[in-house]
Amino acid sequence: SRQRNFSAGHERANNPLFTVSNKMAQPKKPACPNFSSGPCAKRPGYTPAALADATFGRSHRAPLALNKIKDSMAMTKEILKIPADYHVAMVPASDTGAVEMMMWQLLGPRGVTVCHWESFGGGWWTDASKELKLGKITNKNADFGSLPDLNSVDWNDDVVFTWNGTTSGVKVPNGDWIPDNRAGLTICDATSAAFAMDIPWNKIDVLTFSWQKCLGGEGAHGMLVISPRTVARLESYKPERPIPKIFRLTKKGKLDKAIFNGSVINTPSMVCFEDYLDALKWAKACGGLDGLIARSMRNFNAIKAFVDKTPWIEFLAKDPSTVSNTSVCLVIKDLSKAQVKTLTALLERNKVAYDIGSYRDAPAGLRIWCGPTVETKDVEALMEWVGYAHDKVKSGEIKKMRIVVTDGLAAGAIKALQQAGHEVVKKKISKEDLAAGALAEWDAIIIRSATKLTKAVINAAVSKPGSKFRLAARAGVGVDNVDLEAATAAGVMVVNSPLSATNSVVELALAHLLSQARFIPRADRAMREGKWPKSELVGHELAGKNLGFIGFGRIGQSLGKVARAIGMNIHVYDPFLPDAVVQQFGATRHATPLDVFRACTHITIHAFLSPQTRHMVNRDLIGAMPGVAPDGTKCGNHVVNCGRGGIIDEAAAAEMLKSGQLRSLALDVFETEPVGKTPLFESANFQGTPHIGASTIEAQNRVGAEIAGAVLAALDGAAPPGNLVNKAVQPKFAPAKARL
């Protein structure tokens, strides 16, 4: 309690009261929660150390880098069992770029059929019909879950198709529908099939994929495999349409073989190449393609075993032979779309599975990646959690909460709360309504500094019959506008967002220090009045001056790093600061605030407001400041407060400004906000900002994201220890009665 009341930004200890507990025992969580269908999970055991041999800072044309490119192409060809007379290259813009570069260069001399049954295949139809505007074009499509009639394809046409529908979980079962004696070319998007499905190369003329799918590589690089028939088309057909440089594969009418021998079209990331090489080496160690397919099938079978025994879930693919073994799409038959979103949000918040909601164009459900880099034991653990979470959602144990936002919040944070299944309302609540118990109808309130949650407000809310009020969330650091004792006694959790505004507050405090040293506000005002007071505004450097910190938590330490970098000497008063931190900064530690003020010409405040810190900075402390720096500079005394209003006795500070003992005072926070008439404004050496420490685009987005996460976790009964302020609280609602 004393520590929280003094220093802003120290880490809080873990609190066992807020681990998730339910009557039904939770299953074991997956070791790796990454089940995204792109970018996909890295290989097991991956660490950035795999990139140690990357050719950082070297040209991709240098022999070392060029050999890495060649090696990756050769290993690709070996692992995928690509025929010797086929060509392999890396091309720009991931799988999308690879498909489109071939459509733009190859299509035109024949009719074109586009077979599609999911979102990305639909994109190729759009390219062919609306962008290329081809003459004879046939659209063979099917709804999510089905394949079109592939046996009716006219093979005098060039045919564009996806081997595996990443967004629908439907794959072609084999290549039997493609004749060996076809007249047209096949252009196959195999981005979620390569390295996990058996591709019959005699059926393929163009095949594309990206590194980010089955091998868990990085994005932005596409892979292209072309057959001799494709080379013949490239060398015999010149489309009338312009071909951008990043699409060109020919030179003087012939295939540019250099592109397929390591000389890439544009500059690649050699770090990504190193990552791909690491994945290829792992793939070989798994037994090559056969081993990778086996890994993927084991993962798929773990899901199939769950589906087979569970009546409320089924594959989106209607034909069992077409069910994908990589991007496995599932339908939960007895939950609404909103309930499915609640389920997936619950899994994400509990760090069980990330990014497994169905694709935005697909029916509501799950999409679970089962490619080779995923471990089967993690899939099994995930499915147990899916069953567990389903039962919680279905039973109503996971309830929709009502959250009111009274002082504004980033749009992304509100969206995150809504996507978790909550009702979120932005509205102002008057002091009178708050005092009358208006919060009783809300599960949670999110505030900034304007709304005051006094003892009377909290007690009025919780004492109303049927009150739901359980959580107060402060989007920011300071919680002096919340009566913590009253909240704790009432069983109301209080959370804040201490991490998000650090950079912004640090930069504002530094800006005030610099403005004080160089008289920037006075200079600006004088020039607006037509004056040129150059000789009157001789400032001083901050380098060599002693900067005293009252409170040296997260924000203080971050500002301390900057201050050291410009040559200031660090002095601190913080009774809870570990000695190791003092030593790290080479700082001078003081036993009392008075000692700091005696030693420093510059002071910055980074403490919480409490009975102990209210009016801590008074006449006595300011009067003890030396006015002369260690280097002999008569720079005067300067105080900055970007912490909490009320720590400085503003009346005393105004007197010290008038007397000259305080050369300048800079405040971002005030005893009363908004500020009315104050004697501080009578001094030309006062500079103020209207509590804008966290008012940056970046901080507001981070604050929103952090407080949304804290609110969701707290409503689940597991408030993060780093965000929970009143750790002694016994929640009004037990976790089993709240959300999971």
Secondary structure, DSSP 8 states (H G I E B T S, - for coil): -HHHHHBTT------GGGS---SS------S--B--SSS----TT--GGGGTT--TTS-TTSHHHHHHHHHHHHHHHHHTT--TTSEEEEEESHHHHHHHHHHHHH-SSS-EEEEESSHHHHHHHHIIIIIS--SSEEEEE--TT----GGG--TTSEEEEESEETTTTEE-S-STTS-TT-SS-EEEE-TTTTTTS---GGG-SEEEEETTSTT---SSEEEEEE-HHHHHHHHH---SS---GGG--EETTEE-GGGGGT--SS---HHHHHHHHHHHHHHHHTTHHHHHHHHHHHHHHHHHHHHHH-TTEEES-SSGGGB-SSEEEEEETTS-HHHHHHHHHHHHHTTS-BS-B--TTS-SSEEEE--TTS-HHHHHHHHHHHHHHHHHHHHT-S---EEEESS---HHHHHHHHHTT-EEEE----HHHHHTTGGGG-SEEEE-SSS-B-HHHHHHHHHSTT----EEEESSS--TTB-HHHHHHHT-EEEE--STTHHHHHHHHHHHHHHHHHTHHHHHHHHHTT---GGG-----STT-EEEEE--SHHHHHHHHHHHHTT-EEEEE-TT--HHHHHHHT-EE-SSHHHHHHH-SEEEE-B---TTTTT-B-HHHHHT--SS-TTS-----EEEE-S-TTSB-HHHHHHHHHHTSSSEEEESS-SSSS--S-GGGG-TTEEE-SS-TT-SHHHHHHHHHHHHHHHHHHHTT---TTTBS-TT---SS-GGGS--
